[in-house]
Amino acid sequence: MNEPLTDGRRIKGEQRKRELIEATIRVVARDGVAGVSHRTVSKEAGQPATAAAYYFKTIDDLLTAALTSCMDEDAERVRRLADEVEDPDQSLRELAALMCRVVAAPAHLLAEYELYLLAARRPELREPTRRWLAAVERFGRRHTDDPVRLRVLAGTIDGVLMQALLTDTPPGQEDWTEILRTVLVTPTPGPGSGR
């Protein structure tokens, strides 16, 4: 008889945790990692002042949850493209469209990079970033097995996303498609190329 009540509490608790993670991302986007406190995040989430401390014992726990959420969400989207889109050229266009959607949410993207940089300083936070890089590599392997190109792909995506935060005219879908094609697709030799 207590099961529905317990399940309801568990579901409500999970929802509150999710709201706190989303609030953390907003605080990081607005104020940087230094602006994150249990009280600030609770207020941003519209929850009692002690809520964040109840669900996340330390600020590190809160930041780890936010980083994991951001990276895993993006990694899952890229993994789906790698696994579900059969036509290689279509997969490039789909990834380009995804990158445009990422750029269209600059606050979220800014928070991701703040958290990404935090992981660079703190090795214990790096697992979510590894999963992101693995998803990008998985996508790239649909087009090439060249390890250099696969590293260039990850660096290019991260670099272009970072540049998009610094410009008023971020790359559009055609730009992204051409960038990805340049990194991943080996040009076929033309006539007179000696082959």
Buried (B, 14 or more C-beta within 10 A) or exposed (E): EEEEEEEEEEEEEEEBBBBBBBBBBBBBBEBBBEBBBBEBBBBBBEBEEEBBBBBBEEBEEBBBBBBBBBBBEBBEBBBBBBEEBEEEEEBBBBBBBBBBEBBEEEEBBBBBBBBBEBBEEEEEBBBBBEBBBBBBBBBBBBBBEBEEBBBBBBEBBBEBBEEBBEEEEBBEBEBBBEBBBEBBBEEEEEEEEEE
